[in-house]
Amino acid sequence: MKKNFWKRPAVQALTASLICIVLGLLIGYIVLLFINPAGAGKAILAVVKNFLNSSRANLRMKNFGNTLVKTAPLLMCSLSVLFAYKVGLFNIGAAGQFVVGSCACLISSLSWGWSWLPCLLFTILVGAVYGAIVGLLKSYCNVNEVISGIMLNWIGLYTTNMILNSVKEPTSPYTLHVTSEAPQALLPTLGMGELFSGNKYVSIAIPLSIILAIIILILLDKTKLGYELKATGNNRNAAKYAGMAEKRNIILTLAIAGALAALGGAFLYQTDYEQWSVTQSSVPGMGFNGIAAAFLGGLNPIGTIFASYFIQHITNGGGYVDLTMYSSQISDLISSLIIYLCGFVLFIKYAMNKRIAKTEERRAQREKTVPAEAGKGGDGK
C-alpha cells in the first residue's frame, strides 16, 4: 500500500513549521494593529523582508552577510539542544555553555594572545567540560539536567563577567575589539567577505556550522555510537541490560552538546561582530533561541539549518520597523511570538497524525462495508 503523503516525517515537519511561522506573523500583525493600525502592514512586511529593505544591491548583500554571521552561532546552539534531545535529554544549559564558550575564546585571544585555531579548540574543550558537569550530576547523583543546566547558566554568566573584566575597554563595559587587539584570533574569511560586498565579519564559521550539522546527522543516524546514545535516552535501564555504558553515554552526550553550544560563542565573538558586556545581568538569548530553532526544524539537523536562518532573519528584520510609529522593542515582540509558537511544532505534528489516523479508520470502515453490501446483493439474485 502506498504511504500517505501527509504521514511522511519530512512533510509533517515542514507543514508544522510553516503553520507556526504563519500563525506567529498573523498574531504579530494583530498586535501591531492594536498599537498603530496605520503602519501595521508596512511593519510586518519590513520584518519579513529584512535585508531586502535596503535600497542598494551592495548594501543588501552586506546585510544578508550580517544575518548569516549571527545564524552560525544560533545554529550551533540549536544543534546542541537537538543532539541532547535526540538522546532523551533536555539541554536548557545551552545558554550557559554558549556563555562560557564566549569567555574561553575572548580570554584566550585578548589576554593570552592565541591564534584562531587554538582559541577554537580551547573553546570546544571548555564547553565539553561544562556540559559534562551536567552529565555527571545526572548520571551519578540523579540530578535533573534541567535544574542543573539552569543553575549553571547563571554561574557561567557571572563567572564570565568577572573573568572578562580584565580585558574590557577602560571607559566602557565592553571587551576590547579582537580586530585591533588580537587580529590573529579572528576566524579566517577565505575571501568569502567579497561575496557579501566586503563584509569583514563573514568567516568560515558559516560553512563550518553547516558541516557540523551534517556530521551530527550522520553520527545520530548512521553510526553505532549514535544508536547507543539514542537507545540510552529511550530507556536507560534497557540500555544497561543490553551491556551499554549508560552513564558514559549520558556524560558524553552532554559533553558534545556543551562543545557545540560553546562553539557558537566562538563563531560570534571571534568574528568581532559583537563585544561582550561585563555588566550583563541576563543570560544571552542565543542559547534559548536555539531551543526554538531545533523544534522549528523538526528536530532534524538539516531542518535546523533553515530554521536557524529564519529565526535570525526575522530578528534582524525587526531592525527595519519604523521607530516613529512603534517602539524599538516591537521587533523583539514579533520575533518572540514566532519563536514561542515554534514550541508547538510537535503538538501540530501530533494533531496531524491523529487526524490522519481518524481519516484512515473511516476509509477502512467504508471499504469493509462496500464488499459486504455487494455480497448481500449477490445472494438475493
C-alpha positions in Angstrom: 0.0 0.0 0.0 1.3 3.4 -0.9 2.2 5.5 2.1 0.0 8.5 2.9 1.8 11.7 1.6 0.9 13.5 4.8 2.4 10.8 7.1 5.9 11.4 5.8 8.1 12.8 8.6 9.7 15.5 6.3 6.2 16.6 5.0 4.8 16.8 8.6 7.9 18.7 9.9 7.7 21.3 7.1 3.9 21.7 7.3 4.0 22.1 11.1 6.9 24.7 10.9 5.1 26.7 8.2 1.9 26.7 10.3 3.8 28.1 13.3 5.5 30.8 11.1 2.2 31.9 9.6 0.5 32.0 12.9 3.3 33.9 14.5 3.3 36.6 11.8 -0.5 36.8 11.9 -0.6 37.3 15.7 2.3 39.8 15.4 0.3 41.7 12.7 -2.8 41.8 15.0 -0.7 43.2 17.9 0.7 45.9 15.5 -2.9 46.7 14.5 -3.8 47.4 18.2 -0.8 49.6 18.7 -0.9 51.6 15.5 -3.1 50.3 12.6 -1.7 52.8 10.1 1.7 51.2 9.8 0.9 47.6 10.7 1.2 46.2 7.2 4.4 48.0 6.4 6.0 47.0 9.7 5.3 43.2 9.4 6.5 43.4 5.8 9.7 45.0 6.9 10.3 42.2 9.4 9.8 39.5 6.7 11.9 41.3 4.1 14.9 42.0 6.4 17.9 42.9 4.2 15.7 43.3 1.1 14.5 46.6 2.7 17.9 48.1 1.7 17.7 50.3 -1.4 21.1 49.4 -2.9 22.2 45.9 -4.1 25.6 46.0 -2.4 24.0 47.1 0.9 21.5 44.2 0.6 24.3 41.7 0.2 26.2 43.2 3.1 23.2 43.0 5.4 22.5 39.5 4.2 26.0 38.6 5.3 25.3 40.1 8.8 22.3 37.8 9.1 24.4 34.7 8.1 27.1 35.8 10.7 24.5 35.5 13.5 22.9 32.4 12.1 26.1 30.4 12.6 26.2 30.7 16.4 22.4 30.2 16.6 22.7 27.0 14.5 25.4 25.7 16.9 23.1 26.3 19.9 20.2 24.6 18.2 22.3 21.6 17.3 23.3 21.4 20.9 19.7 21.3 22.0 18.8 18.9 19.2 21.6 16.4 19.9 20.8 16.2 23.6 17.0 15.9 22.9 17.6 13.0 20.5 19.2 11.2 23.3 16.3 11.9 25.7 17.9 14.9 27.4 16.8 18.5 27.5 19.8 20.7 27.3 18.4 24.0 28.6 22.0 24.7 29.7 23.0 25.5 26.1 22.7 29.2 27.0 25.3 28.9 29.8 27.6 26.7 27.5 27.4 29.5 24.9 28.4 32.0 27.5 31.5 30.0 28.8 32.4 29.4 25.1 32.4 33.1 24.5 34.5 33.6 27.6 37.0 31.0 26.6 37.6 32.4 23.1 37.8 36.0 24.3 40.2 35.4 27.2 42.5 33.1 25.2 42.6 35.7 22.3 42.6 39.0 24.1 44.6 38.1 27.3 46.8 35.1 26.2 47.3 36.2 22.5 46.4 32.8 21.0 45.7 32.4 17.3 42.2 31.5 16.0 42.6 27.6 15.9 43.9 27.2 19.5 41.2 29.6 20.7 38.6 27.5 18.9 39.9 24.2 20.3 40.1 25.6 23.8 36.5 26.8 23.5 35.4 23.3 22.5 37.2 21.8 25.5 35.7 24.3 27.9 32.2 23.8 26.5 32.6 20.0 26.7 33.7 20.1 30.3 30.9 22.5 31.2 28.3 20.2 29.6 29.9 17.1 31.2 29.2 18.6 34.6 25.5 18.3 33.9 26.1 14.8 32.7 28.0 13.8 35.8 25.3 15.2 38.1 22.6 13.3 36.0 24.4 10.0 35.9 25.8 9.7 39.4 23.5 11.9 41.5 20.3 11.6 39.5 20.0 15.4 39.3 17.6 16.5 36.6 19.6 18.1 33.7 17.1 21.0 33.5 17.7 22.0 37.1 21.5 21.8 36.9 21.5 23.4 33.5 19.6 26.4 34.7 21.8 26.9 37.7 25.0 26.6 35.6 23.6 29.2 33.1 23.8 31.8 35.9 27.1 30.5 37.3 28.6 30.8 33.8 27.3 34.3 33.2 28.6 35.9 36.4 31.9 34.0 36.2 32.4 35.2 32.6 31.6 38.8 33.6 34.3 38.5 36.3 36.9 36.9 34.1 36.4 39.2 31.1 36.6 42.3 33.3 40.3 42.0 32.9 40.1 42.5 29.1 37.4 45.2 28.8 37.8 48.7 27.5 38.9 51.3 30.1 36.0 53.6 29.5 33.2 51.1 28.8 31.8 47.8 30.0 32.6 46.1 26.6 35.5 43.8 25.9 38.3 45.0 23.7 38.0 44.6 19.9 39.5 41.4 18.7 40.2 43.1 15.3 42.6 45.7 16.9 43.9 43.8 19.9 44.2 40.2 18.7 43.8 40.1 14.9 45.5 36.6 14.8 42.4 35.2 16.7 39.9 36.3 14.0 38.3 33.4 12.1 39.7 33.2 8.6 37.4 34.7 5.9 38.9 32.8 2.9 37.7 35.7 0.8 34.1 35.0 1.5 33.5 38.6 2.6 33.9 39.7 -1.0 30.8 37.8 -1.9 28.9 40.0 0.5 30.1 43.4 -0.6 33.2 43.3 1.5 31.5 42.3 4.8 34.5 41.7 7.0 32.5 39.6 9.6 31.7 36.8 7.2 34.0 33.9 8.0 34.5 30.1 7.9 32.0 29.9 10.8 29.1 29.8 8.3 30.3 26.7 6.3 31.7 25.1 9.4 28.3 25.2 11.2 26.6 23.6 8.2 29.3 20.9 8.0 28.8 20.2 11.7 25.0 19.9 11.2 25.7 17.2 8.5 28.2 15.4 10.9 25.6 15.4 13.7 23.0 13.9 11.3 25.4 11.1 10.2 26.5 10.5 13.8 23.0 10.1 15.1 21.5 8.1 12.2 24.4 6.1 10.7 26.8 5.1 13.5 26.9 2.6 16.3 27.6 5.4 18.8 24.5 7.3 17.7 22.4 4.2 18.1 23.8 3.6 21.6 23.2 7.2 22.6 19.6 7.2 21.4 19.0 3.8 23.0 20.3 5.1 26.3 18.0 8.1 26.0 14.9 6.0 25.1 15.4 3.5 28.0 18.3 3.9 30.3 17.7 0.6 32.1 17.2 -1.4 28.9 20.5 0.1 27.6 22.3 -1.0 30.7 20.8 -4.5 30.5 22.0 -4.7 26.9 25.5 -4.0 28.0 25.8 -0.4 27.0 27.6 2.1 29.3 24.6 4.2 30.0 26.3 6.6 32.4 29.2 7.2 30.0 26.7 7.8 27.2 24.8 10.5 29.2 28.0 12.3 30.1 29.3 12.0 26.5 26.0 13.3 25.1 26.0 16.4 27.3 29.7 17.0 26.7 29.2 17.0 22.9 26.1 19.3 23.4 28.2 21.6 25.5 31.0 21.7 23.0 28.5 22.6 20.2 26.9 25.5 22.1 30.3 26.8 23.2 31.5 26.8 19.6 28.6 29.1 18.9 30.1 31.6 21.2 33.4 31.4 19.4 31.7 31.7 16.0 30.2 35.0 17.1 33.0 36.7 19.1 35.9 35.5 17.0 34.5 37.4 14.1 34.4 40.6 16.2 30.8 41.2 15.1 29.9 41.9 18.8 31.7 42.8 22.0 30.9 41.1 25.4 29.5 43.5 28.0 30.8 42.6 31.5 27.7 44.2 33.1 25.2 41.8 31.6 22.7 40.7 34.2 20.8 38.2 32.0 21.9 35.2 30.0 22.1 35.9 26.2 19.0 34.7 24.3 21.1 32.9 21.7 21.0 29.6 23.7 17.3 29.8 24.4 16.6 30.7 20.7 18.4 27.5 19.9 15.6 25.5 21.5 13.1 27.2 19.2 15.2 26.6 16.2 15.7 22.9 17.0 11.9 22.4 17.3 11.0 24.6 14.3 13.5 22.5 12.3 11.5 19.4 13.2 14.4 18.1 15.3 16.3 17.3 12.2 19.9 18.8 11.7 19.2 19.8 8.1 15.9 21.3 9.0 17.6 23.1 11.9 19.9 24.9 9.4 16.9 26.6 7.7 15.0 27.2 11.0 18.1 28.9 12.5 18.4 31.1 9.4 14.7 32.0 9.5 14.7 33.0 13.2 17.7 35.2 12.7 16.2 36.6 9.5 13.1 37.9 11.3 15.2 39.0 14.3 17.4 41.2 12.1 14.3 42.2 10.1 12.8 43.8 13.2 15.5 46.5 12.9 13.8 47.9 9.8 10.5 48.6 11.6 9.6 52.4 11.6 10.5 53.6 15.1 8.5 56.7 14.7 5.4 54.6 14.8 6.5 51.8 17.0 8.9 51.4 19.9 12.3 49.6 19.3 11.0 46.6 21.4 8.3 45.8 18.8 10.8 43.9 16.7 11.7 41.7 19.7 8.0 41.2 20.4 7.2 39.9 16.9 10.3 37.7 16.9 9.3 36.3 20.3 5.8 35.5 19.2 7.1 33.4 16.3 9.8 31.8 18.5 7.2 31.0 21.2 5.0 29.3 18.6 7.9 27.1 17.5 7.3 25.2 20.7 4.0 23.9 19.2 5.6 22.1 16.3 5.4 18.7 17.9 1.9 19.4 19.0 0.8 20.2 15.5 2.5 17.0 14.2 0.6 15.1 16.9 -2.7 16.7 15.8 -1.9 15.9 12.1 -1.2 12.2 12.9 -4.4 12.0 14.9 -6.4 13.5 12.1 -4.8 11.2 9.5 -5.5 8.1 11.7 -9.2 9.0 12.0 -9.4 9.6 8.2 -7.8 6.2 7.5 -10.0 4.5 10.0 -13.2 5.9 8.4 -11.9 4.9 4.9 -11.1 1.3 6.1 -14.6 1.0 7.5 -16.2 2.2 4.2 -14.1 -0.3 2.3 -15.2 -3.0 4.6 -18.8 -2.1 4.3 -18.9 -1.9 0.5 -17.8 -5.6 -0.2 -20.3 -6.8 2.5 -23.2 -5.0 0.8 -22.1 -6.3 -2.6 -22.1 -9.8 -1.2 -25.7 -9.5 0.1 -26.9 -8.2 -3.2 -25.4 -11.2 -5.0 -27.2 -13.7 -2.7 -30.6 -12.1 -3.5 -30.3 -12.8 -7.2 
